[in-house]
């Protein structure tokens, strides 16, 4: 049995291990390292499929393993981060639980992201429409969006609008609901994978990557949610133009 058969699955397990390290960091409120490990996991998530195609060792086991690893790195981790953000808004030390029952259970709303991610990954495995593009926001993109929020909060002055928004539990609950919706929305999104190395066939992907790079240089962590929003908006615009009848 050739050793090359195990290379993609080993890379997938590195994705899972990165997610586990990110979980430890998130529970310890080290959101910067959690973000770094999730980025590392997403890096491995890209290359496992690449090597599976190159080595021609794609398998059903690899497909399932990939989703299981993504469930941790891009599903459980963002749910934990949202839980921690909602939890830190309130000071529970010495609080009367009977008077603050709603606030006591409020942080668990963050795990709606994890539940929606699980459902999205299950659908992805059986949806034959998502072979060359995506329908609904991919879990890695959603994870980056959620994990960027505490980093933006740390970089924002206490008096800024961004700080006040991210310290508002209703805003965070709204983001959670929007996240769950976008993960499973019937919205086609273009793939960032470049299969033919020419500008004509990849102008949308190249243009988006250039925009993302410029935003990251200028805005740093604040650029991440803007990049995800731009990805969705560009996909919707691209869908509208591609559906127009040609003369």
N, C-alpha and C positions, 0 to 999 in steps of 0.2 A: 504494500500500500504506500503510495508516494507521500513524502513528508509535506509537499506543497498543499495537499488537501487540507491540512490543519492550520495553515498560515492565516487565512481570513478569520477563522473562528478564534484563533489566539488574539488577533487584533481586536475582535469584538469583545473578548474578555477583558482586554485592557481598557476598553470603553467602560465596561461595568465596574472595573476596579477604580477608575477615575471617578465614577459616580459615587462609589462608596466613600472615597476620600473627601469628596465634596460634601457628602452628608455629614461627616464628622465635623468638618469646618463650619457648616451651617448651624449645627447644634451648639457649637462653641462661639457663635456670633462672629466668626471670621468670614464675612461674606466675600471679601476680596479673593481669598484663597479658594473659597467655594466656587466663585465665578471662574477662576483660573482652571480648576480641575474639570468643571463642566465644559469649558472651551477645549481642554485636552481630550475629554471624552468624545466631543463632537468631531474633533480632528480624527480620532481613531474610527469613528462611525463612518466617516467619508471613505477612509482608505480600506476598510474591510471589504466593502462592496467593490471597490476598484480592483483589488487583488483577486477577488473571487472571479471577476469577469476576465481579467488578464490571464489568470492561471486556469480558467475554465473549470472551476471546482464549485460552482454555485450549487447549493443544495437546499432542501426544505428545512433541514436542521439549522443551517446557517441563517435562513430567513427568520425562523422563530427565535433563535439565539439573539439576533440583532434587535428584535423588538423587545425581548426581555431585558437586554442591557439598556436600551433606550428608556424603558419604563423606569429604571432607577435614575439614570443620569439626567434625563429630560422630563421625567414625570414626577418621581418622588421628591427630588431635590427642590424644584421650584415650589412644590406644595409646602415643603418644610420652611422654605424661605418666606413665603407669604404668611404662614402660621407665625413665624418668629416676628415678622414686622407688625402683625396685628397684635401680638401678645405684648410687645414692648411699648405700645401706645398707652397701655394702662398699667398702673402700679397696683399690683395685687397684694403687696405686703400689708398686712393688717386690715385688708378690706373685708367687709361683711359680705360673704358670698350670697346670702339671701337677698341683699339689696342690689347686688351687682351680678345677678345670675346671667343676664344677657351678655354682659361684657366678659363674664368668665368663659362662656362657650363661644364667643365671637371668633377667637383666633382659629378655631377648627374649620371655619368657612374656607380658609386657605387651601385645605385639602380637596376642595372641589376641583382645583387645577389638576391634582393627581388623578382623580376619578375620570375627568374629561380626557386626560392624556392616555389613560388606559383604554378607554373606549375608542379613541382615535387610532391607537396602534392596532387594536383588534380589527377595526374596519379596514385599515391599510393593508393588512395581510391577506384579506379576501377580496379587495377591490381591484379588479383588473384594469380599471380606468387610470390608476396611478402608477403606471409603469414608466412613463416618460415625464410626467409632471405631477403636481400635487392637487388634491382637492381638500381644502381646509388648511389651516396653518400647520406646518410640520412641528413636531414636538421640540426639536432642537432650537428652532427660531423662537418658539414661545418660551422656552427655558431661558434663553439669553435675555429676552424682554423682561421676565420676572426677576432674574438675578441681577439685572442692572439697576433695579429700583433702590435697594439699600445703598448701593455705591453712589448713586446720584444724590440720595439723601445725605450721605456723609460729606459730599463735596459741596452741598448747598448751604448758604448762610441761613441761620435760624429765622431771619426775618424775610426770606425770599418766598415768592409765590410757590415755587416748586417744593420747598421744604414744607410749607403749610399744607399743600395738597397731599403730599406723601405721608404726612402725619395725621391725615383725616381718615378715620376708619371707613367712612362711606365711600371715599374715593378708592381705597384699596379693595373694598368689596365690589365696587363697580368694575375695577380692573380684573378682579377674579372672575366675575360673571362674563365679561367681554372675552377674557382668555378662554374660558370653557366653550363659549359660543364659536369663536374663530377656529378653535382646534377641530371642530366637527361641522363647520359651515360648508354648504355646497358651493364653494367659491373656488374655481380653478386658479391655481397659482403656478407661474412658470418655474421650471427647474433651473438651478444655477449650474448644473453640470454642462461642461463644454465638450461636445462629442466631435465636432468638426472644427479644426483649427483655422477658421477664417472669420473675418469681421462680419460679413454679410449675414451669416447664419447665427451669429451670436451677439449682434449689436445690442440687443436688449440686456443680455446678461453682462456684457462688458460695460455698458453704460451704467447699469445699476452698481456694479462693483466699484467703478470709479467714483460714483456719487457716495457710496458707503465709505470709501477710503477718505474722501475729502471731509465728510462729516465727522469721522473718527478723529482726524487730525485737529479739527477746529473745536469740536464739542466734547471729545473724550467719551466718558460713560453716557452722557446725555444723548449722544448720537445713536446709541443702540436702539431705544424704543422708536426713535424717528426713522431709523433704517428699516425696522420691521414694518412700520406703518407705510413707508414709501414702497416697500416690497408688495404689500397688499394693494395699494392704490395703483401702482404700475401694472400689476396683474389684471386688475379690473379694467383699466384703460386698454390694455393689450387685448383682453377678451372682447371688448366692444368693437375694436377696429378689425379684429380677425373674423368677427361674425358679420361684418358688413359685406353685402354682395358686391362682387367685382363686375365691372362692365365689360 
